[in-house]
Amino acid sequence: MPTIKFITDDATKDLSTEIFRQLGITMSEAINIFLRQSILHGGLPFDVRIPKYNKVTLAAFEDMQQSKGKGLSGMYIESALAKLKEDEGDYE
């Protein structure tokens, strides 16, 4: 059988090895799965793209999602901020 060598950093190797261990497969088996899926898909078996939003924007989206149902819609900003300050203890 042919051998393929590749270079990665220690953290990537260690973290991925642990994930594969939990899945019950070896690094070699994981790479073979990737190669076979690449053949099956005729390319990479997942999207490769630059994230559309930066971390700050994503955090804001998450914050909005978590505050759904808190009764802030339709309030003026001052009222909404006062309501958030009142509810501060709910988040701890």
PDB file of N, CA, C and O in Angstrom:
ATOM      1  N   MET A   1       0.831  -1.190   0.000  1.00  0.00           N
ATOM      2  CA  MET A   1       0.000   0.000   0.000  1.00  0.00           C
ATOM      3  C   MET A   1       0.869   1.245   0.000  1.00  0.00           C
ATOM      4  O   MET A   1       1.916   1.280   0.647  1.00  0.00           O
ATOM      5  N   PRO A   2       0.431   2.271  -0.731  1.00  0.00           N
ATOM      6  CA  PRO A   2       1.204   3.521  -0.738  1.00  0.00           C
ATOM      7  C   PRO A   2       1.099   4.256   0.595  1.00  0.00           C
ATOM      8  O   PRO A   2       0.136   4.073   1.339  1.00  0.00           O
ATOM      9  N   THR A   3       2.069   5.066   0.883  1.00  0.00           N
ATOM     10  CA  THR A   3       2.092   5.878   2.089  1.00  0.00           C
ATOM     11  C   THR A   3       2.000   7.340   1.693  1.00  0.00           C
ATOM     12  O   THR A   3       2.678   7.783   0.766  1.00  0.00           O
ATOM     13  N   ILE A   4       1.155   8.092   2.401  1.00  0.00           N
ATOM     14  CA  ILE A   4       1.047   9.536   2.182  1.00  0.00           C
ATOM     15  C   ILE A   4       1.539  10.222   3.444  1.00  0.00           C
ATOM     16  O   ILE A   4       1.114   9.880   4.548  1.00  0.00           O
ATOM     17  N   LYS A   5       2.438  11.192   3.285  1.00  0.00           N
ATOM     18  CA  LYS A   5       2.932  11.962   4.430  1.00  0.00           C
ATOM     19  C   LYS A   5       2.396  13.384   4.314  1.00  0.00           C
ATOM     20  O   LYS A   5       2.327  13.943   3.219  1.00  0.00           O
ATOM     21  N   PHE A   6       2.023  13.958   5.435  1.00  0.00           N
ATOM     22  CA  PHE A   6       1.619  15.359   5.432  1.00  0.00           C
ATOM     23  C   PHE A   6       2.090  16.010   6.722  1.00  0.00           C
ATOM     24  O   PHE A   6       2.410  15.331   7.698  1.00  0.00           O
ATOM     25  N   ILE A   7       2.128  17.323   6.708  1.00  0.00           N
ATOM     26  CA  ILE A   7       2.622  18.083   7.855  1.00  0.00           C
ATOM     27  C   ILE A   7       1.473  18.896   8.430  1.00  0.00           C
ATOM     28  O   ILE A   7       0.721  19.532   7.692  1.00  0.00           O
ATOM     29  N   THR A   8       1.343  18.872   9.737  1.00  0.00           N
ATOM     30  CA  THR A   8       0.361  19.689  10.445  1.00  0.00           C
ATOM     31  C   THR A   8       0.979  20.123  11.770  1.00  0.00           C
ATOM     32  O   THR A   8       2.045  19.637  12.147  1.00  0.00           O
ATOM     33  N   ASP A   9       0.330  21.011  12.458  1.00  0.00           N
ATOM     34  CA  ASP A   9       0.861  21.445  13.751  1.00  0.00           C
ATOM     35  C   ASP A   9       0.436  20.472  14.851  1.00  0.00           C
ATOM     36  O   ASP A   9      -0.484  19.675  14.665  1.00  0.00           O
ATOM     37  N   ASP A  10       1.109  20.545  15.984  1.00  0.00           N
ATOM     38  CA  ASP A  10       0.854  19.618  17.101  1.00  0.00           C
ATOM     39  C   ASP A  10      -0.582  19.685  17.602  1.00  0.00           C
ATOM     40  O   ASP A  10      -1.204  18.653  17.851  1.00  0.00           O
ATOM     41  N   ALA A  11      -1.108  20.893  17.749  1.00  0.00           N
ATOM     42  CA  ALA A  11      -2.466  21.036  18.293  1.00  0.00           C
ATOM     43  C   ALA A  11      -3.493  20.386  17.369  1.00  0.00           C
ATOM     44  O   ALA A  11      -4.391  19.687  17.839  1.00  0.00           O
ATOM     45  N   THR A  12      -3.371  20.609  16.060  1.00  0.00           N
ATOM     46  CA  THR A  12      -4.305  20.016  15.110  1.00  0.00           C
ATOM     47  C   THR A  12      -4.235  18.502  15.158  1.00  0.00           C
ATOM     48  O   THR A  12      -5.263  17.824  15.135  1.00  0.00           O
ATOM     49  N   LYS A  13      -3.026  17.975  15.225  1.00  0.00           N
ATOM     50  CA  LYS A  13      -2.856  16.518  15.292  1.00  0.00           C
ATOM     51  C   LYS A  13      -3.465  15.964  16.576  1.00  0.00           C
ATOM     52  O   LYS A  13      -4.212  14.986  16.539  1.00  0.00           O
ATOM     53  N   ASP A  14      -3.151  16.581  17.703  1.00  0.00           N
ATOM     54  CA  ASP A  14      -3.635  16.076  18.992  1.00  0.00           C
ATOM     55  C   ASP A  14      -5.160  16.162  19.108  1.00  0.00           C
ATOM     56  O   ASP A  14      -5.809  15.204  19.530  1.00  0.00           O
ATOM     57  N   LEU A  15      -5.723  17.305  18.734  1.00  0.00           N
ATOM     58  CA  LEU A  15      -7.172  17.476  18.844  1.00  0.00           C
ATOM     59  C   LEU A  15      -7.922  16.547  17.897  1.00  0.00           C
ATOM     60  O   LEU A  15      -8.928  15.951  18.280  1.00  0.00           O
ATOM     61  N   SER A  16      -7.436  16.420  16.660  1.00  0.00           N
ATOM     62  CA  SER A  16      -8.120  15.538  15.709  1.00  0.00           C
ATOM     63  C   SER A  16      -7.947  14.072  16.097  1.00  0.00           C
ATOM     64  O   SER A  16      -8.876  13.282  15.931  1.00  0.00           O
ATOM     65  N   THR A  17      -6.791  13.699  16.604  1.00  0.00           N
ATOM     66  CA  THR A  17      -6.565  12.322  17.043  1.00  0.00           C
ATOM     67  C   THR A  17      -7.544  11.946  18.154  1.00  0.00           C
ATOM     68  O   THR A  17      -8.068  10.832  18.172  1.00  0.00           O
ATOM     69  N   GLU A  18      -7.791  12.874  19.077  1.00  0.00           N
ATOM     70  CA  GLU A  18      -8.735  12.615  20.171  1.00  0.00           C
ATOM     71  C   GLU A  18     -10.164  12.464  19.634  1.00  0.00           C
ATOM     72  O   GLU A  18     -10.903  11.586  20.078  1.00  0.00           O
ATOM     73  N   ILE A  19     -10.548  13.312  18.689  1.00  0.00           N
ATOM     74  CA  ILE A  19     -11.881  13.190  18.087  1.00  0.00           C
ATOM     75  C   ILE A  19     -12.020  11.827  17.412  1.00  0.00           C
ATOM     76  O   ILE A  19     -13.025  11.141  17.596  1.00  0.00           O
ATOM     77  N   PHE A  20     -11.023  11.439  16.639  1.00  0.00           N
ATOM     78  CA  PHE A  20     -11.086  10.150  15.928  1.00  0.00           C
ATOM     79  C   PHE A  20     -11.087   8.985  16.917  1.00  0.00           C
ATOM     80  O   PHE A  20     -11.742   7.971  16.678  1.00  0.00           O
ATOM     81  N   ARG A  21     -10.355   9.123  18.029  1.00  0.00           N
ATOM     82  CA  ARG A  21     -10.358   8.076  19.052  1.00  0.00           C
ATOM     83  C   ARG A  21     -11.771   7.889  19.607  1.00  0.00           C
ATOM     84  O   ARG A  21     -12.239   6.765  19.789  1.00  0.00           O
ATOM     85  N   GLN A  22     -12.439   9.019  19.871  1.00  0.00           N
ATOM     86  CA  GLN A  22     -13.808   8.947  20.383  1.00  0.00           C
ATOM     87  C   GLN A  22     -14.754   8.318  19.361  1.00  0.00           C
ATOM     88  O   GLN A  22     -15.733   7.671  19.732  1.00  0.00           O
ATOM     89  N   LEU A  23     -14.461   8.509  18.078  1.00  0.00           N
ATOM     90  CA  LEU A  23     -15.273   7.898  17.026  1.00  0.00           C
ATOM     91  C   LEU A  23     -14.897   6.441  16.776  1.00  0.00           C
ATOM     92  O   LEU A  23     -15.590   5.731  16.048  1.00  0.00           O
ATOM     93  N   GLY A  24     -13.799   6.000  17.382  1.00  0.00           N
ATOM     94  CA  GLY A  24     -13.356   4.616  17.218  1.00  0.00           C
ATOM     95  C   GLY A  24     -12.598   4.360  15.930  1.00  0.00           C
ATOM     96  O   GLY A  24     -12.569   3.235  15.431  1.00  0.00           O
ATOM     97  N   ILE A  25     -11.980   5.414  15.388  1.00  0.00           N
ATOM     98  CA  ILE A  25     -11.186   5.244  14.167  1.00  0.00           C
ATOM     99  C   ILE A  25      -9.806   5.849  14.357  1.00  0.00           C
ATOM    100  O   ILE A  25      -9.589   6.672  15.246  1.00  0.00           O
ATOM    101  N   THR A  26      -8.891   5.435  13.519  1.00  0.00           N
ATOM    102  CA  THR A  26      -7.523   5.957  13.574  1.00  0.00           C
ATOM    103  C   THR A  26      -7.400   7.160  12.640  1.00  0.00           C
ATOM    104  O   THR A  26      -8.292   7.426  11.834  1.00  0.00           O
ATOM    105  N   MET A  27      -6.303   7.870  12.758  1.00  0.00           N
ATOM    106  CA  MET A  27      -6.010   8.982  11.856  1.00  0.00           C
ATOM    107  C   MET A  27      -5.985   8.484  10.417  1.00  0.00           C
ATOM    108  O   MET A  27      -6.530   9.129   9.521  1.00  0.00           O
ATOM    109  N   SER A  28      -5.356   7.342  10.198  1.00  0.00           N
ATOM    110  CA  SER A  28      -5.273   6.765   8.858  1.00  0.00           C
ATOM    111  C   SER A  28      -6.667   6.460   8.297  1.00  0.00           C
ATOM    112  O   SER A  28      -6.949   6.738   7.132  1.00  0.00           O
ATOM    113  N   GLU A  29      -7.529   5.889   9.133  1.00  0.00           N
ATOM    114  CA  GLU A  29      -8.898   5.600   8.689  1.00  0.00           C
ATOM    115  C   GLU A  29      -9.660   6.891   8.386  1.00  0.00           C
ATOM    116  O   GLU A  29     -10.419   6.948   7.418  1.00  0.00           O
ATOM    117  N   ALA A  30      -9.463   7.922   9.202  1.00  0.00           N
ATOM    118  CA  ALA A  30     -10.132   9.203   8.982  1.00  0.00           C
ATOM    119  C   ALA A  30      -9.671   9.823   7.662  1.00  0.00           C
ATOM    120  O   ALA A  30     -10.487  10.347   6.905  1.00  0.00           O
ATOM    121  N   ILE A  31      -8.388   9.766   7.389  1.00  0.00           N
ATOM    122  CA  ILE A  31      -7.867  10.319   6.136  1.00  0.00           C
ATOM    123  C   ILE A  31      -8.410   9.529   4.948  1.00  0.00           C
ATOM    124  O   ILE A  31      -8.749  10.117   3.921  1.00  0.00           O
ATOM    125  N   ASN A  32      -8.497   8.205   5.074  1.00  0.00           N
ATOM    126  CA  ASN A  32      -9.069   7.388   4.001  1.00  0.00           C
ATOM    127  C   ASN A  32     -10.542   7.728   3.770  1.00  0.00           C
ATOM    128  O   ASN A  32     -10.997   7.757   2.626  1.00  0.00           O
ATOM    129  N   ILE A  33     -11.289   7.984   4.842  1.00  0.00           N
ATOM    130  CA  ILE A  33     -12.689   8.407   4.698  1.00  0.00           C
ATOM    131  C   ILE A  33     -12.735   9.724   3.921  1.00  0.00           C
ATOM    132  O   ILE A  33     -13.537   9.881   3.000  1.00  0.00           O
ATOM    133  N   PHE A  34     -11.877  10.659   4.295  1.00  0.00           N
ATOM    134  CA  PHE A  34     -11.825  11.945   3.603  1.00  0.00           C
ATOM    135  C   PHE A  34     -11.517  11.759   2.117  1.00  0.00           C
ATOM    136  O   PHE A  34     -12.179  12.352   1.266  1.00  0.00           O
ATOM    137  N   LEU A  35     -10.522  10.943   1.808  1.00  0.00           N
ATOM    138  CA  LEU A  35     -10.136  10.723   0.410  1.00  0.00           C
ATOM    139  C   LEU A  35     -11.277  10.076  -0.379  1.00  0.00           C
ATOM    140  O   LEU A  35     -11.561  10.477  -1.508  1.00  0.00           O
ATOM    141  N   ARG A  36     -11.918   9.090   0.209  1.00  0.00           N
ATOM    142  CA  ARG A  36     -13.025   8.414  -0.489  1.00  0.00           C
ATOM    143  C   ARG A  36     -14.224   9.350  -0.681  1.00  0.00           C
ATOM    144  O   ARG A  36     -14.875   9.319  -1.725  1.00  0.00           O
ATOM    145  N   GLN A  37     -14.511  10.170   0.312  1.00  0.00           N
ATOM    146  CA  GLN A  37     -15.595  11.139   0.179  1.00  0.00           C
ATOM    147  C   GLN A  37     -15.253  12.203  -0.879  1.00  0.00           C
ATOM    148  O   GLN A  37     -16.141  12.671  -1.591  1.00  0.00           O
ATOM    149  N   SER A  38     -13.990  12.578  -0.983  1.00  0.00           N
ATOM    150  CA  SER A  38     -13.562  13.519  -2.018  1.00  0.00           C
ATOM    151  C   SER A  38     -13.796  12.939  -3.404  1.00  0.00           C
ATOM    152  O   SER A  38     -14.246  13.642  -4.310  1.00  0.00           O
ATOM    153  N   ILE A  39     -13.489  11.657  -3.568  1.00  0.00           N
ATOM    154  CA  ILE A  39     -13.732  10.974  -4.852  1.00  0.00           C
ATOM    155  C   ILE A  39     -15.231  10.927  -5.139  1.00  0.00           C
ATOM    156  O   ILE A  39     -15.666  11.239  -6.248  1.00  0.00           O
ATOM    157  N   LEU A  40     -16.017  10.536  -4.136  1.00  0.00           N
ATOM    158  CA  LEU A  40     -17.465  10.429  -4.285  1.00  0.00           C
ATOM    159  C   LEU A  40     -18.107  11.763  -4.669  1.00  0.00           C
ATOM    160  O   LEU A  40     -19.009  11.804  -5.506  1.00  0.00           O
ATOM    161  N   HIS A  41     -17.634  12.864  -4.047  1.00  0.00           N
ATOM    162  CA  HIS A  41     -18.199  14.193  -4.294  1.00  0.00           C
ATOM    163  C   HIS A  41     -17.576  14.877  -5.511  1.00  0.00           C
ATOM    164  O   HIS A  41     -18.102  15.883  -5.987  1.00  0.00           O
ATOM    165  N   GLY A  42     -16.480  14.351  -6.011  1.00  0.00           N
ATOM    166  CA  GLY A  42     -15.794  15.005  -7.118  1.00  0.00           C
ATOM    167  C   GLY A  42     -15.126  16.302  -6.686  1.00  0.00           C
ATOM    168  O   GLY A  42     -14.993  17.230  -7.485  1.00  0.00           O
ATOM    169  N   GLY A  43     -14.717  16.370  -5.464  1.00  0.00           N
ATOM    170  CA  GLY A  43     -14.087  17.560  -4.874  1.00  0.00           C
ATOM    171  C   GLY A  43     -14.075  17.409  -3.374  1.00  0.00           C
ATOM    172  O   GLY A  43     -14.263  16.314  -2.845  1.00  0.00           O
ATOM    173  N   LEU A  44     -13.856  18.506  -2.697  1.00  0.00           N
ATOM    174  CA  LEU A  44     -13.867  18.447  -1.237  1.00  0.00           C
ATOM    175  C   LEU A  44     -15.272  18.104  -0.749  1.00  0.00           C
ATOM    176  O   LEU A  44     -16.252  18.620  -1.286  1.00  0.00           O
ATOM    177  N   PRO A  45     -15.385  17.245   0.258  1.00  0.00           N
ATOM    178  CA  PRO A  45     -16.703  16.814   0.725  1.00  0.00           C
ATOM    179  C   PRO A  45     -17.382  17.793   1.685  1.00  0.00           C
ATOM    180  O   PRO A  45     -18.279  17.406   2.435  1.00  0.00           O
ATOM    181  N   PHE A  46     -16.967  19.037   1.666  1.00  0.00           N
ATOM    182  CA  PHE A  46     -17.552  20.079   2.504  1.00  0.00           C
ATOM    183  C   PHE A  46     -17.253  21.417   1.858  1.00  0.00           C
ATOM    184  O   PHE A  46     -16.345  21.531   1.034  1.00  0.00           O
ATOM    185  N   ASP A  47     -18.027  22.439   2.240  1.00  0.00           N
ATOM    186  CA  ASP A  47     -17.797  23.779   1.706  1.00  0.00           C
ATOM    187  C   ASP A  47     -16.520  24.361   2.284  1.00  0.00           C
ATOM    188  O   ASP A  47     -16.236  24.210   3.472  1.00  0.00           O
ATOM    189  N   VAL A  48     -15.757  25.026   1.434  1.00  0.00           N
ATOM    190  CA  VAL A  48     -14.580  25.753   1.887  1.00  0.00           C
ATOM    191  C   VAL A  48     -14.800  27.200   1.485  1.00  0.00           C
ATOM    192  O   VAL A  48     -14.782  27.545   0.303  1.00  0.00           O
ATOM    193  N   ARG A  49     -15.008  28.038   2.491  1.00  0.00           N
ATOM    194  CA  ARG A  49     -15.246  29.443   2.201  1.00  0.00           C
ATOM    195  C   ARG A  49     -14.849  30.288   3.388  1.00  0.00           C
ATOM    196  O   ARG A  49     -14.702  29.797   4.507  1.00  0.00           O
ATOM    197  N   ILE A  50     -14.682  31.546   3.126  1.00  0.00           N
ATOM    198  CA  ILE A  50     -14.374  32.504   4.178  1.00  0.00           C
ATOM    199  C   ILE A  50     -15.684  32.826   4.890  1.00  0.00           C
ATOM    200  O   ILE A  50     -16.681  33.111   4.227  1.00  0.00           O
ATOM    201  N   PRO A  51     -15.708  32.787   6.222  1.00  0.00           N
ATOM    202  CA  PRO A  51     -16.946  33.103   6.932  1.00  0.00           C
ATOM    203  C   PRO A  51     -17.474  34.478   6.522  1.00  0.00           C
ATOM    204  O   PRO A  51     -16.709  35.432   6.377  1.00  0.00           O
ATOM    205  N   LYS A  52     -18.772  34.563   6.339  1.00  0.00           N
ATOM    206  CA  LYS A  52     -19.404  35.802   5.895  1.00  0.00           C
ATOM    207  C   LYS A  52     -19.372  36.869   6.973  1.00  0.00           C
ATOM    208  O   LYS A  52     -19.273  38.058   6.670  1.00  0.00           O
ATOM    209  N   TYR A  53     -19.455  36.458   8.216  1.00  0.00           N
ATOM    210  CA  TYR A  53     -19.517  37.410   9.315  1.00  0.00           C
ATOM    211  C   TYR A  53     -18.308  37.251  10.228  1.00  0.00           C
ATOM    212  O   TYR A  53     -17.789  36.148  10.401  1.00  0.00           O
ATOM    213  N   ASN A  54     -17.866  38.363  10.811  1.00  0.00           N
ATOM    214  CA  ASN A  54     -16.748  38.286  11.752  1.00  0.00           C
ATOM    215  C   ASN A  54     -17.253  37.864  13.131  1.00  0.00           C
ATOM    216  O   ASN A  54     -18.459  37.739  13.339  1.00  0.00           O
ATOM    217  N   LYS A  55     -16.348  37.649  14.058  1.00  0.00           N
ATOM    218  CA  LYS A  55     -16.703  37.144  15.392  1.00  0.00           C
ATOM    219  C   LYS A  55     -17.634  38.093  16.144  1.00  0.00           C
ATOM    220  O   LYS A  55     -18.527  37.643  16.863  1.00  0.00           O
ATOM    221  N   VAL A  56     -17.435  39.389  15.986  1.00  0.00           N
ATOM    222  CA  VAL A  56     -18.262  40.364  16.685  1.00  0.00           C
ATOM    223  C   VAL A  56     -19.705  40.285  16.182  1.00  0.00           C
ATOM    224  O   VAL A  56     -20.649  40.301  16.972  1.00  0.00           O
ATOM    225  N   THR A  57     -19.864  40.200  14.860  1.00  0.00           N
ATOM    226  CA  THR A  57     -21.203  40.102  14.276  1.00  0.00           C
ATOM    227  C   THR A  57     -21.878  38.804  14.695  1.00  0.00           C
ATOM    228  O   THR A  57     -23.056  38.810  15.054  1.00  0.00           O
ATOM    229  N   LEU A  58     -21.152  37.694  14.654  1.00  0.00           N
ATOM    230  CA  LEU A  58     -21.716  36.410  15.065  1.00  0.00           C
ATOM    231  C   LEU A  58     -22.132  36.433  16.530  1.00  0.00           C
ATOM    232  O   LEU A  58     -23.166  35.872  16.894  1.00  0.00           O
ATOM    233  N   ALA A  59     -21.327  37.081  17.374  1.00  0.00           N
ATOM    234  CA  ALA A  59     -21.676  37.193  18.798  1.00  0.00           C
ATOM    235  C   ALA A  59     -22.943  38.028  18.972  1.00  0.00           C
ATOM    236  O   ALA A  59     -23.773  37.721  19.829  1.00  0.00           O
ATOM    237  N   ALA A  60     -23.096  39.075  18.170  1.00  0.00           N
ATOM    238  CA  ALA A  60     -24.301  39.902  18.245  1.00  0.00           C
ATOM    239  C   ALA A  60     -25.531  39.104  17.822  1.00  0.00           C
ATOM    240  O   ALA A  60     -26.590  39.216  18.440  1.00  0.00           O
ATOM    241  N   PHE A  61     -25.389  38.290  16.759  1.00  0.00           N
ATOM    242  CA  PHE A  61     -26.494  37.435  16.324  1.00  0.00           C
ATOM    243  C   PHE A  61     -26.880  36.456  17.436  1.00  0.00           C
ATOM    244  O   PHE A  61     -28.063  36.243  17.702  1.00  0.00           O
ATOM    245  N   GLU A  62     -25.892  35.874  18.068  1.00  0.00           N
ATOM    246  CA  GLU A  62     -26.137  34.926  19.155  1.00  0.00           C
ATOM    247  C   GLU A  62     -26.847  35.616  20.314  1.00  0.00           C
ATOM    248  O   GLU A  62     -27.782  35.070  20.900  1.00  0.00           O
ATOM    249  N   ASP A  63     -26.392  36.818  20.634  1.00  0.00           N
ATOM    250  CA  ASP A  63     -26.999  37.581  21.711  1.00  0.00           C
ATOM    251  C   ASP A  63     -28.460  37.897  21.389  1.00  0.00           C
ATOM    252  O   ASP A  63     -29.322  37.798  22.263  1.00  0.00           O
ATOM    253  N   MET A  64     -28.740  38.273  20.148  1.00  0.00           N
ATOM    254  CA  MET A  64     -30.127  38.547  19.746  1.00  0.00           C
ATOM    255  C   MET A  64     -30.977  37.289  19.858  1.00  0.00           C
ATOM    256  O   MET A  64     -32.112  37.339  20.334  1.00  0.00           O
ATOM    257  N   GLN A  65     -30.423  36.158  19.418  1.00  0.00           N
ATOM    258  CA  GLN A  65     -31.160  34.895  19.458  1.00  0.00           C
ATOM    259  C   GLN A  65     -31.506  34.518  20.899  1.00  0.00           C
ATOM    260  O   GLN A  65     -32.613  34.060  21.181  1.00  0.00           O
ATOM    261  N   GLN A  66     -30.549  34.713  21.804  1.00  0.00           N
ATOM    262  CA  GLN A  66     -30.777  34.352  23.203  1.00  0.00           C
ATOM    263  C   GLN A  66     -31.775  35.273  23.890  1.00  0.00           C
ATOM    264  O   GLN A  66     -32.428  34.868  24.851  1.00  0.00           O
ATOM    265  N   SER A  67     -31.902  36.513  23.406  1.00  0.00           N
ATOM    266  CA  SER A  67     -32.819  37.450  24.060  1.00  0.00           C
ATOM    267  C   SER A  67     -34.221  37.388  23.484  1.00  0.00           C
ATOM    268  O   SER A  67     -35.094  38.147  23.908  1.00  0.00           O
ATOM    269  N   LYS A  68     -34.458  36.494  22.521  1.00  0.00           N
ATOM    270  CA  LYS A  68     -35.807  36.338  21.966  1.00  0.00           C
ATOM    271  C   LYS A  68     -36.784  36.004  23.081  1.00  0.00           C
ATOM    272  O   LYS A  68     -36.479  35.227  23.986  1.00  0.00           O
ATOM    273  N   GLY A  69     -37.951  36.601  22.999  1.00  0.00           N
ATOM    274  CA  GLY A  69     -38.980  36.306  23.988  1.00  0.00           C
ATOM    275  C   GLY A  69     -38.800  37.041  25.299  1.00  0.00           C
ATOM    276  O   GLY A  69     -39.528  36.771  26.254  1.00  0.00           O
ATOM    277  N   LYS A  70     -37.863  37.952  25.375  1.00  0.00           N
ATOM    278  CA  LYS A  70     -37.641  38.704  26.614  1.00  0.00           C
ATOM    279  C   LYS A  70     -38.527  39.942  26.681  1.00  0.00           C
ATOM    280  O   LYS A  70     -38.436  40.713  27.636  1.00  0.00           O
ATOM    281  N   GLY A  71     -39.387  40.147  25.677  1.00  0.00           N
ATOM    282  CA  GLY A  71     -40.322  41.257  25.704  1.00  0.00           C
ATOM    283  C   GLY A  71     -39.712  42.599  25.364  1.00  0.00           C
ATOM    284  O   GLY A  71     -40.209  43.623  25.832  1.00  0.00           O
ATOM    285  N   LEU A  72     -38.651  42.637  24.568  1.00  0.00           N
ATOM    286  CA  LEU A  72     -38.011  43.906  24.257  1.00  0.00           C
ATOM    287  C   LEU A  72     -38.453  44.480  22.917  1.00  0.00           C
ATOM    288  O   LEU A  72     -38.184  45.648  22.636  1.00  0.00           O
ATOM    289  N   SER A  73     -39.128  43.685  22.080  1.00  0.00           N
ATOM    290  CA  SER A  73     -39.498  44.181  20.757  1.00  0.00           C
ATOM    291  C   SER A  73     -40.510  45.312  20.894  1.00  0.00           C
ATOM    292  O   SER A  73     -41.406  45.263  21.737  1.00  0.00           O
ATOM    293  N   GLY A  74     -40.354  46.322  20.060  1.00  0.00           N
ATOM    294  CA  GLY A  74     -41.274  47.447  20.074  1.00  0.00           C
ATOM    295  C   GLY A  74     -40.990  48.472  21.161  1.00  0.00           C
ATOM    296  O   GLY A  74     -41.710  49.466  21.251  1.00  0.00           O
ATOM    297  N   MET A  75     -39.979  48.274  21.985  1.00  0.00           N
ATOM    298  CA  MET A  75     -39.654  49.225  23.048  1.00  0.00           C
ATOM    299  C   MET A  75     -38.670  50.266  22.528  1.00  0.00           C
ATOM    300  O   MET A  75     -37.885  49.995  21.620  1.00  0.00           O
ATOM    301  N   TYR A  76     -38.722  51.438  23.104  1.00  0.00           N
ATOM    302  CA  TYR A  76     -37.691  52.419  22.821  1.00  0.00           C
ATOM    303  C   TYR A  76     -36.399  51.928  23.460  1.00  0.00           C
ATOM    304  O   TYR A  76     -36.418  51.165  24.426  1.00  0.00           O
ATOM    305  N   ILE A  77     -35.285  52.375  22.908  1.00  0.00           N
ATOM    306  CA  ILE A  77     -33.978  51.876  23.358  1.00  0.00           C
ATOM    307  C   ILE A  77     -33.779  52.087  24.860  1.00  0.00           C
ATOM    308  O   ILE A  77     -33.250  51.204  25.536  1.00  0.00           O
ATOM    309  N   GLU A  78     -34.191  53.238  25.393  1.00  0.00           N
ATOM    310  CA  GLU A  78     -34.016  53.497  26.831  1.00  0.00           C
ATOM    311  C   GLU A  78     -34.801  52.479  27.660  1.00  0.00           C
ATOM    312  O   GLU A  78     -34.302  51.952  28.654  1.00  0.00           O
ATOM    313  N   SER A  79     -36.027  52.214  27.236  1.00  0.00           N
ATOM    314  CA  SER A  79     -36.864  51.243  27.952  1.00  0.00           C
ATOM    315  C   SER A  79     -36.274  49.840  27.854  1.00  0.00           C
ATOM    316  O   SER A  79     -36.271  49.090  28.830  1.00  0.00           O
ATOM    317  N   ALA A  80     -35.773  49.491  26.663  1.00  0.00           N
ATOM    318  CA  ALA A  80     -35.191  48.161  26.465  1.00  0.00           C
ATOM    319  C   ALA A  80     -33.959  47.982  27.331  1.00  0.00           C
ATOM    320  O   ALA A  80     -33.773  46.927  27.938  1.00  0.00           O
ATOM    321  N   LEU A  81     -33.104  49.018  27.395  1.00  0.00           N
ATOM    322  CA  LEU A  81     -31.899  48.928  28.225  1.00  0.00           C
ATOM    323  C   LEU A  81     -32.264  48.819  29.702  1.00  0.00           C
ATOM    324  O   LEU A  81     -31.648  48.052  30.441  1.00  0.00           O
ATOM    325  N   ALA A  82     -33.258  49.580  30.129  1.00  0.00           N
ATOM    326  CA  ALA A  82     -33.699  49.500  31.529  1.00  0.00           C
ATOM    327  C   ALA A  82     -34.223  48.106  31.835  1.00  0.00           C
ATOM    328  O   ALA A  82     -33.939  47.553  32.897  1.00  0.00           O
ATOM    329  N   LYS A  83     -34.990  47.531  30.903  1.00  0.00           N
ATOM    330  CA  LYS A  83     -35.531  46.181  31.084  1.00  0.00           C
ATOM    331  C   LYS A  83     -34.392  45.166  31.181  1.00  0.00           C
ATOM    332  O   LYS A  83     -34.427  44.268  32.022  1.00  0.00           O
ATOM    333  N   LEU A  84     -33.385  45.308  30.319  1.00  0.00           N
ATOM    334  CA  LEU A  84     -32.237  44.395  30.369  1.00  0.00           C
ATOM    335  C   LEU A  84     -31.511  44.493  31.701  1.00  0.00           C
ATOM    336  O   LEU A  84     -31.091  43.479  32.258  1.00  0.00           O
ATOM    337  N   LYS A  85     -31.360  45.722  32.219  1.00  0.00           N
ATOM    338  CA  LYS A  85     -30.697  45.895  33.516  1.00  0.00           C
ATOM    339  C   LYS A  85     -31.498  45.233  34.634  1.00  0.00           C
ATOM    340  O   LYS A  85     -30.923  44.643  35.549  1.00  0.00           O
ATOM    341  N   GLU A  86     -32.828  45.333  34.559  1.00  0.00           N
ATOM    342  CA  GLU A  86     -33.686  44.676  35.550  1.00  0.00           C
ATOM    343  C   GLU A  86     -33.523  43.161  35.511  1.00  0.00           C
ATOM    344  O   GLU A  86     -33.510  42.501  36.550  1.00  0.00           O
ATOM    345  N   ASP A  87     -33.400  42.618  34.301  1.00  0.00           N
ATOM    346  CA  ASP A  87     -33.334  41.164  34.107  1.00  0.00           C
ATOM    347  C   ASP A  87     -31.922  40.603  34.218  1.00  0.00           C
ATOM    348  O   ASP A  87     -31.713  39.409  34.005  1.00  0.00           O
ATOM    349  N   GLU A  88     -30.946  41.457  34.550  1.00  0.00           N
ATOM    350  CA  GLU A  88     -29.546  41.042  34.577  1.00  0.00           C
ATOM    351  C   GLU A  88     -29.326  39.789  35.409  1.00  0.00           C
ATOM    352  O   GLU A  88     -28.534  38.930  35.020  1.00  0.00           O
ATOM    353  N   GLY A  89     -29.995  39.664  36.527  1.00  0.00           N
ATOM    354  CA  GLY A  89     -29.836  38.501  37.400  1.00  0.00           C
ATOM    355  C   GLY A  89     -30.276  37.205  36.750  1.00  0.00           C
ATOM    356  O   GLY A  89     -29.832  36.133  37.161  1.00  0.00           O
ATOM    357  N   ASP A  90     -31.142  37.274  35.741  1.00  0.00           N
ATOM    358  CA  ASP A  90     -31.636  36.081  35.055  1.00  0.00           C
ATOM    359  C   ASP A  90     -30.548  35.364  34.276  1.00  0.00           C
ATOM    360  O   ASP A  90     -30.680  34.179  33.972  1.00  0.00           O
ATOM    361  N   TYR A  91     -29.472  36.076  33.949  1.00  0.00           N
ATOM    362  CA  TYR A  91     -28.428  35.507  33.093  1.00  0.00           C
ATOM    363  C   TYR A  91     -27.307  34.852  33.894  1.00  0.00           C
ATOM    364  O   TYR A  91     -26.431  34.212  33.312  1.00  0.00           O
ATOM    365  N   GLU A  92     -27.317  34.996  35.174  1.00  0.00           N
ATOM    366  CA  GLU A  92     -26.212  34.458  35.984  1.00  0.00           C
ATOM    367  C   GLU A  92     -26.471  33.034  36.395  1.00  0.00           C
ATOM    368  O   GLU A  92     -25.645  32.430  37.079  1.00  0.00           O
TER     369      GLU A  92
END
